[in-house]
Amino acid sequence: MYKNYFKGIKNGRLLVLRICLVKIIDKWDQLESLISPWILLSVTANSILIIAGACVLAIQTTITYTKLSLIVSSAASIIRIIIYCHFGESITNQFKSLVKKVEVMSLSNTLSIDDWNQLNTIRNMNKQFTVDIFGLFRLRTTTTLAIGAFVLNYSVLLIQTDHNNPCDSYKFRFNGTSI
């Protein structure tokens, strides 16, 4: 896609690219402010659903339709979180790929000082091409691992809390009577 446009980088084409990237960043910021609450809500709800599914699997011994539907819902939630994080990472990777192509093409041409300044400005835009959810976290593949660790941690905590219930081990006495 970029080969024809950047066949010969000269006459201010890097300035045009930078202007286009600034417009894309502006539109991306608008879109990100609209989708951030929904993605945060979805990731939170999906994490809670996965935790609930893990707890139900650990506690119940019989297979019921409710348990089966919870397993399917948990699997769908895991897939949703992976998709969010994958597409968040792919936006960053596409920008890095564009910058690499421009750098390779600039090596074969002699650039003016202004074009070098434009190229450096384009390189520094990489922080703006990330999916950032309210500054809390970025959607990357490493975020999937962090969410997985969170889910595993709280699932184990809830499962252990259920299995160590003191009411099951011995009877409590209240004013001399068993409860």
Secondary structure, 3 states (H helix, E strand, C coil): CCCCCCCCCCCCHHHHHHHHHHHHHHHHHHHHHHHHHHHHHHHHHHHHHHHHHHHHHHHCCCCCHHHHHHHHHHHHHHHHHHHHHHHHHHHHHHHHHHHHHHHHHHHCCCCCHHHHHHHHHHHHHHHHCCCEECCCEECCHHHHHHHHHHHHHHHHHHHHHHHCCHHHHCCCEECCEEC
